Amino acid sequence: MIPDVIGDKPVNTQVPYRPGHDPASIRRSLELQQMSFNLQMMMDDFDRRMKSFSKQATSFNTSLSFIFNSIGYIGAASSSVAGLKYTQRPFLNSGYWKGVNGKYYSFSILEKGGNGAWMYRNSADIAKNSVKWLGRTGTTLGWLSTGYSAYNFFFKGYKLIDGTEFGVGLASTVFWEVGATYSFGKIIYVTKMSALETLVNNGHGDNPWMWMVW
């Protein structure tokens, strides 16, 4: 027991009060620390979720792009096969078809008329009907691919590649040769870039760009 008086001097036996050291203040401080910790955990969890969502969105967009690129390739291939056998452009008074004998004929033959005109017309109808559904498939897939390019162009930043593919898609509805040429060139370009990326990743060559010229 501490005496109240040591010698002739009084002694203060009470602990001096210090602000913030009372039980209520300490409890409040701990609660605030816990709230801060919980808030930080929530923010970290939100950040992780947003990063995960961003990765999923990127993966989804990549998959969607791959799907519609494939649709465009298949559409161009279908239109090319159909177009090589039967192409008619009334607004240009031009066109041709491939007969059952393997020869190509111009629609100008039908305009001349004559006794044999019905034979040529029948041959043209045979060629047309043989690729009718293939042509419709190419047209439908072409419009789907064009619509996707239009959406990307007008709603995702007016990128040159999207604008180009949108324009090519529109032109291909009239001239299938445009879509066929563009798709073929794009396949070559993508193949070269993929090979270049592989070379760079594998560390082959001091100047990997030279490999683009095959």
BELDA-V43652 format. One record per residue. NEAR is the number of other C-alpha atoms within 12 Angstrom. Layout:
near
NEAR
NEAR
This chain:
near
5
10
13
13
12
11
8
8
9
11
13
12
12
9
9
9
9
10
10
13
15
14
13
12
14
15
14
15
16
16
14
14
14
14
14
14
14
14
14
14
14
14
14
14
14
14
14
14
15
14
14
14
15
14
14
15
16
14
14
14
19
14
14
19
21
16
18
26
30
21
28
39
33
29
35
44
31
31
39
34
29
32
38
31
34
35
34
28
19
13
8
12
15
19
26
30
37
32
26
20
14
12
17
22
28
25
28
22
24
25
17
14
14
12
11
14
18
16
18
30
27
18
30
34
25
20
33
29
21
23
26
23
18
27
32
24
25
34
35
24
31
43
32
29
38
35
27
29
34
27
21
25
21
16
14
16
14
17
17
16
18
26
24
23
35
31
25
32
39
24
22
33
31
23
27
33
25
26
39
32
22
29
33
20
15
24
19
17
17
17
17
21
21
17
22
24
18
18
20
19
12
12
12
16
14
11
12
20
18
16
20
20
12
12
